[in-house]
Amino acid sequence: MSEMNIYELVELPEGRRAIGCRWILEFKEDEKGGSVHKACLVAQGFSQVPGIDFGKTFAPVARSSSIHLLSAYTAAKDWELDSFDANRAFLWGKLHEDVYMHQLPGFEHFGLDRRSLVCHLLSSFYGLKQAVYDWYELLHAVLVHLGFTHCEADYTIFIYHHITNKGVHVICIITWHIDDGLAGSNNRKFLDWIKGHITECFGITDLGLVTKHLGVQYAHSHTTHELWMHQQDYIVYLLEEHGLRECNPVSLPMDPSFPFGHDTDMHPDISNLETEYCKLIGELLYLTMYMHPDIALAIMKLSQHNANPKSHHYTAAKQVLRYLASTLSYHVHYGGTNADTTVHGFSDADWATSPEDHISITGYVWYFYGSPISHALKKQTTQALSSVESEYLALMGAIQDGLWIKSFCECLKIPLTLPLNLYADNTGAIALSEEAAVGITTWLGTSYNNAKPV
């Protein structure tokens, strides 16, 4: 902190209030599976006053769909795909407000006549509400200075296109998720050059060819242009955490007939049940978002009981873990000689199956280079009066995501076969979505009639 000139010691101005700080001590896993002791001083940003201590706070993070699409495309084109971490990311940002913080515990200094001093922060700091925004602002400025432009479909994606004097077309695509970077390029020399320049600006730890990014593991085959992605280590960690490493696996994440078990089932009492249940659901949601759309329905149903979970809900959540134990070797696979290079999707709806409110469920998935790149499963926001209506609403959700994928690919100049194909199994919904369907009801047309060729 002294080397980076993070703060200066001053007397607290009249009328201002200093925020607190504290040490965070933790163990983190290193690349070899060992434990590393980490200590981080953080500001207690919860005591900041809006308009005085902070202004803007929002900063974008990479969508899981963006990471999947970038990974799939780089595998198909046999590009280099590297990962890196920004060193002390939140300490590099420029602070636009005057923020005062109490001195570090155990390192207090005093002024003349033993007057109390506080830290006047000269740059952003961990724990401040605006820390992420200040970091993204710096990151954006650095990459734009190096010739990148951000993608309009995802502001965490930065693209570089340049044709050299020798006629070589250099392409580089970088995505950032807070301080974790992933870069793909068709030119190894340029990729190394750009990482070197980023290091000069704020410092990064170059992890080389990506093997793990945001908890997702990668395996490459440059000879066959294939990429495998999975979260096996994370699943093993969850199984060990919940005492299920040697469990009996099951073939379904949830029993379709009795999702929360039978009324006669006996369930053990769980101390601090609400906290343990919400923690487990959060861990499973992370898997759903990146690698396991197959458990999305089960997690959606389980997460509806976060506010008041019972023992049978916790048992049902642990069955999802037992299912993951049976699919531990499953991977998302992109590329290969037989991979379908077109973007295509599937849409479906489950009409009025919720016994509480009879709301239908939307589900869709988009594929690219052989595996899913985007998916969603959620309750619809209105009550559908027929299966046709529920299927039509599901189509609209899938089309919205398909339009985003199209926009994303256009930003990255990824060639697409248009229109994108979206498959459904309800003839009525398909008829409503066609341009020739003039008999659409007025309210449905004004609210949802976006089903034009993508």
Secondary structure, DSSP 4 states (H G I P E B T S, - for coil): -TTTT-EEEEPPPTT---B-EEEEEEEEE-TTS-EEEEEEEEE-GGG--BTTTB---------HHHHHHHHHHHHHTT-EEEEEEETTGGGSSBP-S--EEPPPTT---B-GGG-B-EEEESB--TT-TTHHHHHHHHHHHHHHHTT-EEETTEEEEEEEEEE-TTS-EEEEEEEEETTEEEEEES-HHHHHHHHHHHHHHH-EEEEEE-SEETTEEEEEETTTTEEEEE-HHHHHHHHHHTT-TTPPP-S-SS-SS-TT--TT------TTHHHHHHHHHHHHHHHHHHT-GGGHHHHHHHHTTSSS--HHHHHHHHHHHHHHHHTTT--EEEE-TT---S-EEEEEEETT--TTT---EEEEEEEETTEEEEEEEEE-SS--SSHHHHHHHHHHHHHHHHHHHHHHHHHHT----SSPEEE-S-HHHHHHHSTT-----HHHHHHH---S--
